Amino acid sequence: MRKFTRFTLLLLLVIAVALPLAAHAEGSLEVTSTVTPEALEKAGKVNINVSLTNTADYMLEDVTLIARGIEETLGNFEPGIKKVYNITNFKVQEEEIGNSVAFTFIWLESGSPQSFVHNVPIAKKTAAPAMKAERTLSSNSGAAGDIITITYAIQNTGDVGLSNVTITDPVLASPISVGTVAEGEVKRVSEEITLAENVTSSPVITADGAGTPLSITIDPANITLTNANLTVEVTAGIPAATGTPVNIVVTNNGNVDFKSVALIDESGTALTTAFALAQSDTKTITVDIPVEVVRALTVTATATYGEGSGTPLIVTAQPVELLPYLSPEDVVITLIAKPIKSEFDEPTEVTFAIRIDNESPVPLYEFELSEAQDGRVLALATVDQGAQTVNVKIVVSESRDVVFSAVFKDEGGNAYSASATPVAITIAAPAASEEPVGDNGGASWLRWVLLIIIILLLAAAASLVYVLTQSRRRKEQEREADELDRMLASRQQNHRRETAKSTKIRDRDKDVADALIDQITGRTEKPRVPVRPRAEDLKVGEPPSRKPPHRTPEENMPPKKAPQDERAKPPLDDENLFDDEFN
């Protein structure tokens, strides 16, 4: 059936061509079309949008589209109906570029075949070079020596590549060669200049677009040599329960208008909202800052100016010390006074150790220490937290209580006081003396004479004591030398006596031993009976007096027994004995 239909359609097409019905057919079927892209440089594919409308009062049957490579039945079209068809990736041949592609439509009207040829134009693409250019400044003002960055942006908005792209700007030392910029590409070039005077940037960008010269001039922009100057002064008021009031005075001393000035503390906390500040203007800001402990407030101002995005001006004020609020109960200083000595025989100057203990949470100022009778005895500019000890001297002429007290102030100038426990100092009463009756001048002269005589007698007595002491010392040294000689002689004599005694005892023992041997061996000779030595034989060298001589403790000690191997040795001479005793 399909083959028959195609054959029938072809037959109808031949008949339609043969019949002069073109005007009628065109009036019955209205055809419009669009092509994407609109133009081609060479053979390629396009998308064709076709719109069909039945403008007749009757139905158009079996509407069919016939074109190169296409045969599509679109169906029946009721009167006034409109249908849209999209033909994608339609191949356009080289010879059709700049011409058109024929679309033929055939249908039946009341059983009669009709036809209509619609030509779809295919435009030939021609070169259309185009570009855009922009310039931005990091800042349009700055101080001498500031670096200003200029950025150029070039975009190829045409349908061909750009070559020989060049930037010329009077603020640059020489033109900048950018090179090529492809279709749709954006190239950016940045250059830095050092500001030394007022300059004007008016760049010109040139390029070659497929043989077509292009040029763009950007509007001039002035870069002004400025003196951006800002001062920030911070003062702190008297601490209160609501916080410590802080005054911040910001002054614009330069030749530029600051668009925004922001104030922050050392922790980065904003102290107020940003504000503008014109040339020569001053703005005062007061803020209450809660303070729990002593802190150093450092305020930093950041100011921006000009139309660029350059580095802002940053100014930091001198730090200011903030003190916490103190109630009178919080301010406490304890005084403790302790004398080096509390009892004296006569009026004297007494040294006191004063311990000052600042138990407040902040330092205190203008400290003055006074004594009840002597008045002010010590002044300190500052008393830091904690304890410290100072020494003061008070002249006490009679027994009394020494009372110390102090006055001082806090940071706000409020005055406080403190007292130490009284210290009793005792001065002994001098003994009563009888004054001679007569001329006071003569008595005074006599006292001076007596004083000089006493001094001379004391000096003579001291000299005599010194002489006697030296004499006694020499005698003691001589006595010690004689005693040493006597002891040495006694020891030598005892040594000789002990040597002789040992020799006699050795001979006696030998006789007794020989007699025992003879008895054992049976010798005929009469054995010698050992005879006990008489006491007088053992006391060799003693004087005939019965009274024992006086001996030293060393001489009364029993003599030491000589070793067995030293019995036969001869007595030591005096020199060797001295060596044995003291070496």
C-alpha positions as CSV (number, residue, x, y, z in Angstrom):
1,M,0.0,0.0,0.0
2,R,2.9,2.3,0.8
3,K,4.5,1.7,-2.5
4,F,1.3,2.5,-4.2
5,T,0.9,5.7,-2.3
6,R,4.4,6.9,-3.3
7,F,3.7,6.0,-6.9
8,T,0.4,7.9,-6.7
9,L,2.1,10.9,-5.2
10,L,4.7,10.9,-7.9
11,L,2.1,10.7,-10.5
12,L,0.2,13.5,-8.9
13,L,3.4,15.6,-8.8
14,V,3.9,15.1,-12.5
15,I,0.3,16.1,-13.1
16,A,0.7,19.1,-10.8
17,V,3.7,20.3,-12.7
18,A,1.9,19.9,-15.9
19,L,-1.2,21.8,-14.7
20,P,-1.1,25.6,-14.2
21,L,-2.3,25.6,-10.6
22,A,0.7,27.1,-8.8
23,A,-1.1,30.3,-7.9
24,H,-4.0,28.4,-6.4
25,A,-1.7,26.0,-4.5
26,E,0.4,28.8,-3.0
27,G,-2.7,30.4,-1.8
28,S,-3.9,27.2,-0.1
29,L,-0.7,26.3,1.8
30,E,1.4,29.0,3.4
31,V,5.1,28.0,4.1
32,T,7.8,29.9,6.1
33,S,11.2,28.7,7.3
34,T,14.3,29.6,9.3
35,V,17.9,28.3,9.1
36,T,20.5,27.9,11.9
37,P,23.2,28.9,11.4
38,E,22.0,31.6,9.0
39,A,25.3,31.5,6.9
40,L,28.0,28.9,6.1
41,E,31.5,29.3,4.8
42,K,31.5,25.8,3.3
43,A,29.4,22.7,3.0
44,G,28.0,21.6,6.3
45,K,24.9,20.9,8.3
46,V,22.1,23.2,9.3
47,N,18.9,23.0,11.2
48,I,15.8,24.1,9.3
49,N,12.5,25.1,11.0
50,V,9.5,24.8,8.6
51,S,6.0,26.3,9.5
52,L,2.9,25.2,7.4
53,T,-0.5,26.9,7.5
54,N,-3.7,25.9,5.7
55,T,-5.2,29.1,4.6
56,A,-8.1,27.5,2.5
57,D,-11.6,26.8,3.7
58,Y,-11.3,23.2,3.1
59,M,-9.1,20.4,4.1
60,L,-5.7,19.7,2.5
61,E,-5.2,16.0,2.3
62,D,-2.0,14.0,2.4
63,V,0.4,16.9,2.6
64,T,3.9,15.6,1.7
65,L,7.4,17.2,1.8
66,I,9.8,16.2,-0.8
67,A,13.4,17.4,-0.9
68,R,16.9,16.1,-1.5
69,G,17.1,12.9,0.6
70,I,13.7,13.7,2.2
71,E,10.2,12.4,1.5
72,E,7.9,12.9,4.5
73,T,4.1,12.6,4.7
74,L,2.9,15.4,7.0
75,G,-0.8,14.3,7.0
76,N,-4.1,16.2,6.5
77,F,-4.4,19.9,7.4
78,E,-7.8,21.2,8.6
79,P,-8.8,24.7,7.5
80,G,-6.7,27.3,9.4
81,I,-4.5,24.7,11.0
82,K,-0.8,25.4,11.5
83,K,2.0,22.9,12.0
84,V,5.7,23.3,12.6
85,Y,8.4,20.8,11.7
86,N,12.1,20.7,12.5
87,I,14.6,19.2,10.2
88,T,17.9,18.7,12.0
89,N,21.4,18.2,10.5
90,F,20.3,18.8,7.0
91,K,23.4,18.6,4.7
92,V,24.0,21.6,2.6
93,Q,26.2,21.2,-0.5
94,E,28.9,23.6,-1.6
95,E,26.9,24.9,-4.6
96,E,23.9,25.6,-2.4
97,I,25.8,28.1,-0.2
98,G,24.8,31.5,-1.3
99,N,21.7,30.1,-3.0
100,S,18.8,28.0,-1.6
101,V,17.5,24.5,-1.1
102,A,14.2,23.6,-2.7
103,F,11.5,22.0,-0.6
104,T,8.4,20.7,-2.6
105,F,5.0,20.2,-0.9
106,I,2.2,18.2,-2.7
107,W,-1.3,17.5,-1.4
108,L,-4.9,16.9,-2.6
109,E,-7.6,19.6,-2.7
110,S,-11.1,18.1,-3.2
111,G,-9.4,15.2,-4.9
112,S,-7.3,17.4,-7.2
113,P,-3.5,17.2,-6.8
114,Q,-1.7,20.4,-5.8
115,S,1.9,21.4,-5.3
116,F,4.1,24.2,-4.0
117,V,7.9,24.7,-4.1
118,H,9.5,26.6,-1.1
119,N,13.1,27.7,-1.5
120,V,15.1,27.8,1.8
121,P,17.9,30.4,1.4
122,I,21.4,29.4,2.6
123,A,23.5,32.5,3.1
124,K,27.2,32.6,2.5
125,K,29.1,33.5,5.6
126,T,31.5,36.5,5.3
127,A,34.2,37.6,7.8
128,A,32.9,39.9,10.5
129,P,35.8,40.8,12.9
130,A,35.0,42.5,16.1
131,M,36.4,43.0,19.6
132,K,35.8,44.7,23.0
133,A,38.3,46.2,25.4
134,E,38.3,47.3,29.0
135,R,40.8,48.9,31.5
136,T,40.8,48.8,35.3
137,L,43.0,50.6,37.8
138,S,44.0,49.2,41.2
139,S,43.6,52.8,42.4
140,N,43.0,56.2,40.7
141,S,45.2,58.0,43.3
142,G,48.2,57.3,45.5
143,A,51.2,58.8,47.2
144,A,54.6,59.3,45.6
145,G,56.2,55.9,45.1
146,D,52.9,53.9,45.3
147,I,52.5,51.1,42.8
148,I,49.4,51.4,40.5
149,T,48.4,48.3,38.6
150,I,46.6,48.8,35.3
151,T,44.8,45.7,33.8
152,Y,43.7,45.6,30.2
153,A,41.0,43.0,29.0
154,I,40.6,42.3,25.3
155,Q,37.7,40.0,24.0
156,N,37.3,38.8,20.4
157,T,33.6,39.1,19.7
158,G,33.9,38.6,15.9
159,D,33.8,35.4,13.8
160,V,37.5,35.5,12.8
161,G,40.7,35.4,14.8
162,L,42.5,38.6,15.7
163,S,46.2,39.1,15.1
164,N,48.8,41.8,15.9
165,V,46.8,42.9,18.9
166,T,48.6,45.9,20.5
167,I,48.0,48.2,23.5
168,T,49.3,51.8,23.5
169,D,48.9,53.9,26.7
170,P,50.7,57.2,27.5
171,V,51.3,56.0,31.1
172,L,53.3,53.0,29.7
173,A,56.9,53.3,28.7
174,S,56.3,51.5,25.4
175,P,53.3,49.7,23.6
176,I,52.4,46.2,24.7
177,S,52.2,43.4,22.1
178,V,49.4,41.0,23.0
179,G,49.7,38.8,19.9
180,T,46.6,36.9,18.8
181,V,43.1,36.5,20.3
182,A,41.0,33.6,19.0
183,E,37.3,33.8,18.4
184,G,35.4,34.2,21.7
185,E,38.7,34.4,23.7
186,V,39.4,37.0,26.4
187,K,43.0,38.0,27.1
188,R,44.1,40.1,30.1
189,V,47.4,42.0,30.5
190,S,48.5,43.7,33.7
191,E,51.2,46.4,34.0
192,E,52.5,48.3,37.0
193,I,53.5,51.9,37.2
194,T,55.2,53.8,40.0
195,L,53.4,57.0,40.8
196,A,55.5,60.1,40.8
197,E,53.1,62.7,39.4
198,N,49.6,63.1,38.1
199,V,49.1,60.9,35.0
200,T,46.2,60.0,32.6
201,S,45.6,56.6,31.2
202,S,44.0,56.7,27.7
203,P,44.8,53.3,26.0
204,V,44.2,52.5,22.4
205,I,43.9,48.8,21.4
206,T,44.5,47.9,17.7
207,A,44.2,44.5,15.9
208,D,44.0,42.9,12.5
209,G,40.8,40.8,11.9
210,A,41.3,38.8,8.7
211,G,42.6,41.8,6.9
212,T,40.3,44.2,8.5
213,P,42.0,46.7,10.8
214,L,40.3,47.2,14.2
215,S,40.9,49.9,16.8
216,I,39.3,50.8,20.2
217,T,40.0,53.9,22.3
218,I,39.1,53.6,26.0
219,D,38.0,56.7,27.9
220,P,40.8,58.5,29.7
221,A,41.2,58.0,33.5
222,N,43.2,60.3,35.7
223,I,45.6,58.9,38.3
224,T,46.2,61.6,40.9
225,L,49.2,61.9,43.2
226,T,47.7,62.2,46.6
227,N,48.6,62.8,50.2
228,A,46.4,60.4,52.2
229,N,46.9,61.4,55.9
230,L,44.8,60.3,58.8
231,T,45.4,60.8,62.6
232,V,43.8,58.8,65.4
233,E,43.9,59.9,69.0
234,V,42.5,57.8,71.9
235,T,41.9,58.9,75.5
236,A,40.3,57.0,78.3
237,G,38.0,58.6,80.9
238,I,37.3,57.7,84.5
239,P,36.1,54.1,84.9
240,A,32.4,53.7,85.7
241,A,30.1,50.8,86.6
242,T,28.8,50.8,82.9
243,G,32.4,50.7,81.5
244,T,35.4,52.9,80.9
245,P,34.5,55.7,78.5
246,V,37.0,56.0,75.5
247,N,37.1,59.0,73.2
248,I,38.5,58.4,69.7
249,V,39.2,61.5,67.5
250,V,39.8,60.8,63.8
251,T,41.1,63.6,61.6
252,N,41.5,63.7,57.8
253,N,44.7,65.7,57.2
254,G,45.2,64.7,53.6
255,N,44.0,65.9,50.2
256,V,41.7,63.0,49.5
257,D,38.2,62.1,50.7
258,F,38.0,58.8,52.6
259,K,35.0,56.8,51.5
260,S,35.1,54.4,54.5
261,V,36.9,54.5,57.8
262,A,36.7,51.5,60.1
263,L,37.9,51.3,63.7
264,I,38.9,48.1,65.4
265,D,40.7,47.2,68.7
266,E,43.7,44.9,69.2
267,S,41.5,41.8,69.1
268,G,39.9,42.8,65.8
269,T,36.5,43.8,67.4
270,A,34.8,46.7,65.6
271,L,34.4,49.8,67.9
272,T,31.9,51.5,65.6
273,T,30.3,51.3,62.1
274,A,32.4,52.5,59.2
275,F,32.0,56.1,58.2
276,A,33.1,58.5,55.5
277,L,35.5,61.4,56.2
278,A,36.1,64.2,53.8
279,Q,39.2,66.3,53.6
280,S,39.9,68.4,56.7
281,D,37.0,66.8,58.6
282,T,37.2,65.4,62.2
283,K,35.0,62.8,63.7
284,T,34.8,62.1,67.5
285,I,33.5,58.8,68.7
286,T,32.8,57.9,72.3
287,V,32.3,54.3,73.4
288,D,32.0,52.6,76.8
289,I,34.2,49.6,77.0
290,P,33.6,47.1,79.9
291,V,36.9,46.4,81.6
292,E,37.3,43.5,84.1
293,V,41.1,43.6,84.4
294,V,43.7,46.2,83.4
295,R,44.2,46.1,79.6
296,A,46.0,48.1,76.9
297,L,43.6,49.4,74.2
298,T,45.1,49.7,70.8
299,V,42.8,51.3,68.1
300,T,43.6,50.8,64.4
301,A,41.8,52.8,61.6
302,T,41.5,51.4,58.1
303,A,40.6,54.0,55.5
304,T,39.8,53.6,51.8
305,Y,39.8,56.3,49.2
306,G,39.6,56.8,45.4
307,E,37.7,54.7,42.9
308,G,40.1,51.9,42.6
309,S,40.8,48.8,44.8
310,G,44.3,49.8,46.0
311,T,45.8,49.3,49.4
312,P,43.9,51.2,52.1
313,L,45.5,53.5,54.5
314,I,46.1,51.9,57.9
315,V,46.9,54.0,61.0
316,T,47.4,52.6,64.6
317,A,47.0,54.9,67.6
318,Q,49.2,54.9,70.7
319,P,48.0,52.2,73.2
320,V,45.9,53.5,76.1
321,E,45.7,51.7,79.5
322,L,42.1,50.9,80.6
323,L,41.4,50.3,84.2
324,P,38.4,48.4,85.6
325,Y,35.8,50.2,87.7
326,L,36.5,50.1,91.4
327,S,34.1,50.5,94.2
328,P,35.5,52.0,97.4
329,E,35.3,48.5,99.0
330,D,37.7,47.2,96.4
331,V,40.5,49.6,97.2
332,V,42.5,48.2,100.1
333,I,46.1,48.9,101.4
334,T,47.4,47.3,104.5
335,L,50.3,48.9,106.5
336,I,52.5,47.0,108.9
337,A,55.2,48.9,110.8
338,K,58.0,46.9,112.6
339,P,61.0,48.6,114.4
340,I,64.5,47.2,114.2
341,K,64.7,47.7,117.9
342,S,62.0,49.0,120.3
343,E,64.0,49.8,123.6
344,F,66.8,52.3,123.9
345,D,68.8,53.9,126.7
346,E,68.6,57.4,125.2
347,P,66.9,59.4,122.5
348,T,67.8,58.0,119.1
349,E,66.9,57.6,115.5
350,V,64.7,54.4,115.1
351,T,64.6,52.5,111.8
352,F,61.2,51.0,110.9
353,A,60.5,48.4,108.2
354,I,57.1,49.4,106.6
355,R,55.3,46.7,104.7
356,I,52.9,48.1,102.1
357,D,50.4,45.5,100.8
358,N,48.2,46.7,97.9
359,E,45.3,44.2,97.9
360,S,43.4,46.2,95.2
361,P,43.0,44.8,91.7
362,V,44.7,47.9,90.2
363,P,47.8,50.0,90.9
364,L,47.3,53.0,93.2
365,Y,48.9,56.4,92.9
366,E,50.2,59.5,94.9
367,F,51.0,57.4,98.0
368,E,52.1,59.5,101.0
369,L,53.2,57.9,104.4
370,S,53.2,60.1,107.5
371,E,54.0,59.7,111.2
372,A,51.8,61.3,113.8
373,Q,54.6,63.6,115.1
374,D,57.2,63.7,112.3
375,G,54.7,64.3,109.4
376,R,55.4,63.0,105.9
377,V,58.2,60.5,105.8
378,L,57.8,58.7,102.5
379,A,56.2,59.5,99.0
380,L,55.6,57.0,96.2
381,A,54.3,57.9,92.8
382,T,52.8,54.4,92.2
383,V,52.0,51.4,94.4
384,D,51.7,48.3,92.3
385,Q,49.6,45.3,93.2
386,G,51.2,43.1,95.8
387,A,53.5,43.7,98.8
388,Q,56.6,45.8,99.1
389,T,58.8,46.8,102.1
390,V,60.5,50.2,102.6
391,N,62.6,51.5,105.5
392,V,62.0,54.8,107.2
393,K,63.8,56.5,110.1
394,I,62.0,58.4,112.9
395,V,63.8,60.4,115.7
396,V,62.3,59.3,119.0
397,S,63.3,61.5,122.0
398,E,61.0,59.9,124.6
399,S,58.9,56.8,125.2
400,R,55.8,57.0,123.0
401,D,53.6,55.2,120.5
402,V,54.8,55.7,116.9
403,V,51.7,55.8,114.6
404,F,52.0,55.6,110.8
405,S,49.2,56.4,108.3
406,A,49.0,56.8,104.5
407,V,46.8,58.5,101.9
408,F,46.6,57.5,98.2
409,K,44.5,57.8,95.1
410,D,43.1,55.5,92.4
411,E,43.3,56.2,88.6
412,G,40.2,58.3,88.8
413,G,41.6,60.6,91.5
414,N,39.5,59.3,94.3
415,A,41.3,59.5,97.7
416,Y,41.7,56.7,100.3
417,S,43.6,56.3,103.5
418,A,45.1,53.5,105.7
419,S,46.8,53.3,109.1
420,A,49.2,50.9,110.8
421,T,49.0,49.5,114.3
422,P,50.8,51.9,116.8
423,V,54.3,50.7,117.8
424,A,55.6,51.4,121.3
425,I,59.1,52.7,121.6
426,T,60.7,52.9,125.1
427,I,63.5,55.3,126.0
428,A,65.0,54.6,129.5
429,A,65.1,57.6,131.9
430,P,68.7,58.8,132.5
431,A,70.1,58.5,136.1
432,A,69.9,61.7,138.3
433,S,73.4,63.4,138.6
434,E,74.5,66.2,141.0
435,E,75.6,69.3,139.3
436,P,78.5,71.2,141.0
437,V,77.6,74.6,142.3
438,G,79.6,77.4,140.9
439,D,80.6,78.9,137.6
440,N,79.2,76.8,134.7
441,G,82.1,77.8,132.5
442,G,84.7,76.6,135.0
443,A,82.9,73.3,135.5
444,S,82.9,72.8,131.7
445,W,86.6,73.5,131.4
446,L,87.3,71.0,134.3
447,R,85.2,68.3,132.6
448,W,87.3,68.7,129.4
449,V,90.5,68.4,131.3
450,L,89.3,65.3,133.1
451,L,88.2,63.8,129.9
452,I,91.6,64.3,128.3
453,I,93.4,62.8,131.3
454,I,91.1,59.7,131.2
455,I,91.8,59.3,127.5
456,L,95.6,59.5,128.1
457,L,95.3,57.0,131.0
458,L,93.3,54.6,128.9
459,A,95.9,54.9,126.1
460,A,98.8,54.2,128.6
461,A,96.9,51.2,130.1
462,A,96.3,49.8,126.6
463,S,100.1,50.1,125.8
464,L,101.0,48.4,129.1
465,V,98.6,45.6,128.5
466,Y,100.1,45.1,125.0
467,V,103.7,45.0,126.3
468,L,102.8,42.5,129.1
469,T,100.9,40.4,126.7
470,Q,103.8,40.2,124.3
471,S,106.2,39.4,127.2
472,R,104.1,36.6,128.5
473,R,103.7,35.2,125.0
474,R,107.5,35.0,124.6
475,K,107.9,33.3,128.0
476,E,105.3,30.7,127.1
477,Q,107.1,30.0,123.9
478,E,110.4,29.5,125.7
479,R,108.8,27.3,128.3
480,E,107.2,25.2,125.6
481,A,110.7,24.8,123.9
482,D,112.3,23.6,127.3
483,E,109.5,21.2,127.9
484,L,110.0,19.7,124.5
485,D,113.7,19.2,125.1
486,R,113.1,17.6,128.5
487,M,110.5,15.2,127.0
488,L,113.0,14.2,124.2
489,A,115.8,13.5,126.7
490,S,113.5,11.5,129.0
491,R,112.3,9.4,126.1
492,Q,115.9,8.6,125.0
493,Q,116.8,7.5,128.5
494,N,113.7,5.3,128.8
495,H,114.6,3.8,125.5
496,R,118.1,2.8,126.6
497,R,116.8,1.4,129.9
498,E,114.3,-0.8,128.1
499,T,117.0,-2.1,125.8
500,A,119.3,-3.2,128.6
501,K,116.4,-4.8,130.5
502,S,115.4,-6.8,127.4
503,T,119.0,-8.1,126.9
504,K,119.2,-9.4,130.5
505,I,115.9,-11.1,130.3
506,R,116.9,-12.7,127.1
507,D,120.1,-14.2,128.7
508,R,118.2,-15.5,131.6
509,D,115.7,-17.3,129.4
510,K,118.6,-18.8,127.4
511,D,120.1,-20.3,130.6
512,V,116.8,-21.8,131.7
513,A,116.4,-23.4,128.3
514,D,119.8,-24.9,128.3
515,A,119.2,-26.5,131.7
516,L,116.0,-28.1,130.5
517,I,117.8,-29.5,127.5
518,D,120.5,-31.0,129.6
519,Q,118.0,-32.8,131.9
520,I,116.2,-34.2,128.9
521,T,119.3,-35.4,127.1
522,G,120.9,-36.9,130.3
523,R,123.9,-34.7,130.5
524,T,126.0,-35.4,133.7
525,E,126.9,-31.9,134.5
526,K,124.8,-30.3,137.2
527,P,122.0,-28.4,135.7
528,R,121.8,-24.8,136.3
529,V,118.7,-23.8,138.3
530,P,117.2,-20.7,137.0
531,V,117.5,-17.9,139.5
532,R,114.7,-15.3,139.7
533,P,116.3,-12.0,139.1
534,R,116.3,-9.6,142.1
535,A,114.2,-6.5,142.0
536,E,117.2,-4.4,142.2
537,D,118.7,-6.1,139.1
538,L,115.6,-5.2,137.1
539,K,115.8,-1.6,138.2
540,V,118.9,-0.7,136.2
541,G,119.8,3.0,136.0
542,E,117.4,4.1,138.8
543,P,118.7,6.5,141.3
544,P,119.3,5.2,144.9
545,S,116.5,7.4,146.2
546,R,113.4,5.4,147.3
547,K,111.1,8.3,146.3
548,P,110.3,7.9,142.6
549,P,111.3,10.8,140.5
550,H,108.6,13.1,138.9
551,R,107.6,11.7,135.6
552,T,105.4,12.9,132.8
553,P,102.3,10.9,131.8
554,E,104.2,9.5,128.9
555,E,107.0,8.3,131.1
556,N,104.6,6.6,133.5
557,M,103.1,4.5,130.7
558,P,104.5,0.9,130.5
559,P,107.1,0.6,127.8
560,K,106.1,-0.9,124.5
561,K,107.4,-4.4,123.8
562,A,109.9,-4.3,121.0
563,P,109.2,-6.7,118.1
564,Q,111.0,-10.1,118.1
565,D,113.2,-9.3,115.1
566,E,114.4,-6.0,116.6
567,R,115.8,-7.3,119.9
568,A,119.3,-7.6,118.7
569,K,119.4,-4.2,117.1
570,P,121.6,-1.6,118.8
571,P,120.0,1.4,120.5
572,L,119.0,4.2,118.2
573,D,121.0,7.4,118.4
574,D,119.2,10.7,119.3
575,E,118.6,11.8,115.7
576,N,116.9,8.5,114.7
577,L,114.8,8.6,117.9
578,F,113.5,12.1,117.0
579,D,112.5,10.8,113.6
580,D,110.7,7.8,115.0
581,E,108.7,9.8,117.5
582,F,107.6,12.7,115.2
583,N,107.8,11.4,111.7
